[in-house]
Amino acid sequence: FLILCDTLARTIIRPLELPVGVITGLFGGIFFLSFLIKSKHWEVF
């Protein structure tokens, strides 16, 4: 997963390099929100 994120961070904006944390945070946030929405424990939050 981190190798894929590192490759994306290097190739999305070619002359510049995005920090890997930006890519992993984006994917992690999407995964967390989708997990939270599908979860039955939504009332806790």
Number of C-alpha atoms within 10 A of each C-alpha: 7 11 9 11 18 17 14 16 20 15 13 11 10 10 8 10 14 16 12 18 14 12 18 17 12 12 12 13 12 12 12 12 11 11 12 13 11 10 10 9 9 10 6 5 5
